[in-house]
Amino acid sequence: MISEILDNPVMQSGIVPFCVAAITAKLLGYFRLSGLAVIAGFSATVFLISDFDFGNLSVVKKIILLGLVAAALAPMLDLLLGKEQLRRYVIMTGCAGVTLWVFDAVLQYRDINEMVLYSFGMIGFIVLLSLLMDNLSLKPIRAGAAGMGLGLGVGFSAGLSSSALLGQLGLSVGMAACAYVLIHLLGRQLLPCGRTFTLPLSLLSGLIALAAVMLAKLHWFYLPILFIIPAIAHAPLPPQWSLRTQIVVLSLLTLISGAIPVLLILHDTGGLQV
């Protein structure tokens, strides 16, 4: 009975990561580590839907591994206090390296022109997405709202592009961020965020989106639309607005932004009649 319940995709990529992330954020908030909520929820989904091991690393396994490593290494970036340019350089070079590593087996079958074009395009996408999210690392509400829209947008887009696995992984990131946002909505104080939240979230969402392009049927021109989500999370809000009002407005804006590529895919595939 329990096994059948846990085999349900809604449970695996929705309810379980949401609950695990909520518990993690609340408990680890006392140690200022609530940013680990996203990777905790994502890891719960990985445990339920895949038999993960470190042998014969596929593209998806590399993405999972990088999410875990990013969460572990992210606090080291906070040590670069007052060294913003160095921090950005580390993020840019790190994102470039891991992107090429994840997709090396796919790129090697392309001709030289396509290989160069895809490489620069993917690196640019991951770097810009990571930098946009990094700017939100000290803004819990905005980071949470951006993570929610980004994860759900990528998850549904990947799922509609004939990749159920990538779709579930993306949705788990979004649902974990939803839990983080909901705790703020119901509570009265901000939880610590930091790069333990934004770095793995941006890498996982970005790499899952790229995998949907390279391995499934997601068209590349949907990817730039995803930049709207973290960009709109930077939008200034009236200072007199309450914390809950800010959360609701930012969440609606990022969710609407995340729905744009999903609706476009549905329209292009004939699933949405206008």
SVG drawing of the C-alpha trace seen along z (x, -y; Angstrom):
<svg xmlns="http://www.w3.org/2000/svg" viewBox="-9 -53 48 55">
<polyline fill="none" stroke="black" stroke-width="0.4" points="0.0,0.0 2.7,-2.5 4.8,-1.4 1.9,-2.1 1.4,-5.6 5.1,-6.5 5.2,-5.3 2.6,-7.9 4.4,-10.7 2.4,-13.4 3.7,-12.1 7.3,-11.7 7.7,-15.1 5.1,-17.1 4.1,-16.2 7.2,-14.5 9.7,-17.2 7.3,-19.8 7.1,-18.1 10.8,-17.3 11.8,-20.9 9.3,-22.4 10.7,-20.2 14.3,-20.9 13.8,-24.7 12.0,-24.8 14.5,-22.6 17.7,-23.9 16.5,-27.5 17.8,-27.4 21.3,-26.7 20.9,-29.3 20.9,-26.4 17.3,-26.6 18.7,-27.2 19.3,-23.5 15.5,-23.0 15.7,-22.8 18.4,-20.2 16.7,-18.2 13.4,-18.1 15.2,-17.4 17.2,-14.5 13.9,-13.0 12.6,-12.9 15.8,-11.4 15.6,-8.7 12.0,-7.8 12.3,-7.8 15.8,-6.6 18.3,-4.0 21.2,-6.5 24.8,-5.4 28.1,-6.9 28.9,-4.3 28.4,-5.0 27.4,-8.6 24.8,-9.7 23.7,-13.3 20.9,-13.0 23.2,-11.4 25.7,-14.2 23.1,-16.8 22.0,-15.1 25.5,-14.8 26.3,-18.5 23.2,-19.6 24.5,-17.8 28.1,-19.1 26.8,-22.7 24.9,-22.6 28.0,-21.4 30.4,-23.9 28.1,-26.9 28.9,-28.2 32.5,-28.6 31.4,-31.4 30.2,-33.3 33.8,-33.4 34.7,-35.7 33.3,-38.7 33.9,-42.0 35.3,-40.3 32.3,-40.5 34.3,-40.3 36.2,-37.2 33.0,-35.6 31.4,-36.2 34.5,-34.9 34.4,-31.7 30.7,-31.2 31.2,-31.9 34.2,-29.6 32.6,-26.9 29.4,-27.0 31.3,-26.8 33.3,-23.8 30.4,-21.8 28.2,-22.5 30.8,-21.1 31.3,-18.1 27.6,-17.3 27.1,-17.4 30.5,-16.2 29.1,-12.8 26.3,-14.6 28.5,-17.3 31.2,-14.9 28.7,-13.6 28.2,-17.0 30.3,-18.5 32.8,-21.2 30.6,-24.1 27.6,-22.8 29.8,-21.8 31.2,-25.3 27.8,-26.9 26.0,-24.7 28.9,-25.0 28.9,-28.8 25.1,-28.9 24.8,-26.5 27.6,-28.1 26.1,-31.5 22.6,-30.3 23.9,-28.6 26.2,-31.5 23.6,-34.2 21.0,-32.2 23.3,-31.5 24.4,-35.1 20.8,-36.3 19.9,-33.9 23.1,-34.7 22.0,-38.3 19.0,-37.1 21.0,-35.0 20.5,-37.5 16.9,-38.1 14.9,-35.0 11.5,-36.0 12.7,-37.0 14.9,-33.9 12.1,-31.6 9.6,-33.1 12.2,-32.9 13.0,-29.3 9.3,-28.4 8.6,-29.9 11.9,-28.6 11.5,-25.0 7.9,-24.6 8.4,-26.3 11.4,-24.1 9.6,-21.0 6.4,-21.3 8.3,-22.4 10.6,-19.3 7.6,-17.1 5.8,-18.4 8.9,-17.8 8.7,-14.0 10.9,-13.6 9.0,-12.5 12.2,-12.0 13.5,-15.5 10.0,-16.9 9.8,-15.2 13.2,-16.4 12.4,-20.0 9.1,-20.0 10.7,-18.7 12.9,-21.8 9.9,-24.0 7.8,-22.3 10.7,-22.5 10.9,-26.2 7.1,-26.4 7.5,-25.0 10.2,-27.5 8.0,-30.4 4.9,-29.0 6.9,-29.0 7.6,-32.7 3.9,-33.3 2.7,-31.6 5.5,-32.8 6.5,-36.2 10.2,-36.3 12.7,-35.7 14.5,-32.4 18.2,-32.4 18.7,-31.8 22.2,-32.1 24.0,-30.4 23.1,-26.9 19.7,-27.8 20.4,-29.8 23.4,-28.0 22.1,-24.4 18.7,-25.7 20.0,-27.7 22.3,-24.8 19.7,-22.2 17.0,-24.2 19.3,-25.4 20.9,-22.0 17.6,-20.2 16.3,-22.7 19.4,-22.2 19.0,-18.4 15.4,-18.8 16.8,-20.5 19.7,-18.1 18.0,-14.9 14.3,-15.5 12.2,-17.8 12.4,-21.2 13.2,-23.9 16.2,-26.1 14.3,-29.3 12.2,-28.7 15.3,-28.9 15.7,-32.7 12.2,-33.1 13.3,-31.6 15.5,-34.6 12.3,-36.6 11.7,-34.7 14.7,-35.7 14.7,-39.1 11.2,-39.9 12.0,-38.7 14.3,-41.7 11.4,-44.1 11.1,-46.9 8.1,-46.8 6.6,-49.6 8.4,-49.6 5.2,-50.1 3.8,-46.7 3.7,-44.0 5.9,-40.9 2.9,-38.7 1.8,-41.1 5.3,-41.1 5.4,-37.3 2.0,-37.0 2.8,-39.6 6.3,-38.2 5.0,-34.6 2.2,-35.5 4.7,-37.4 7.2,-34.5 4.5,-31.8 3.0,-33.8 6.5,-34.2 7.2,-30.4 3.9,-29.6 4.9,-31.5 7.1,-28.8 4.7,-26.1 1.7,-27.8 3.8,-28.4 4.8,-24.8 1.1,-23.7 0.1,-26.1 2.8,-24.9 2.0,-21.2 -1.7,-21.9 -2.6,-21.3 -3.8,-24.9 -6.3,-26.3 -6.5,-30.1"/>
</svg>
